[in-house]
């Protein structure tokens, strides 16, 4: 299998797995969101620890961990990730899959804005227009609904900021996730020991799904990292829309969430913004190729 083919297969796997996250988290709705996050942190830490020890070996793994010295950045990204996880689990438990879908549709748009503000990037006019359309759509949605779409905004903003911090980091994504779970581990263990509902209070099926939380969290990320090493990042960017599209389809076709006027406006403007963003990416890619050939 060629490098490009294996990378494409890995990207489809990663974003496809993230796309069916609502199905998984619907299996553990009897577990409160804080309990889910605590178990998710603990089980993800254990799974990654085993994977790294088997994959890298103890000495190489410890060397990678000791090399992480951007603690302020790491702690900030950890807080953003924990908020993102908590709000996402809350959305799944409260039948707000449409809002979660909208939030992840907004991530690339938010990333463009952060790129301009933080990294002094110069997006083309289409990408600037995409940001303006997305912002206008959110404002109109707020006016029509009379309610701030806070789930979408928090998911989009926290994940966008998280990606920005990861761009600044010197350590790779897998080690970063391990260190983030390591930072959260003491709090997760304390919560599990003193405040979480005992596992014995849940039925066998719920416990089974909960035990898979670490694997479910880590595998898509590790697969995405593999894909990023095999294919161009510009190509990988197109695959990220698989996840919110799948969330949207699951919300409407499987979980029968209501599509009211406010949500129609939100999704219409977001899809328009995404289309403009993709056109802007294609235009930039074509321009870069033209410059490379001259």
Helices and strands as residue ranges (DSSP letters): H 3-19, H 21-26, H 33-55, H 58-66, H 71-93, H 97-119, H 125-145, H 150-168, H 173-194, G 199-201, H 204-211, H 213-230, H 233-239, H 241-249, I 250-254, H 261-293
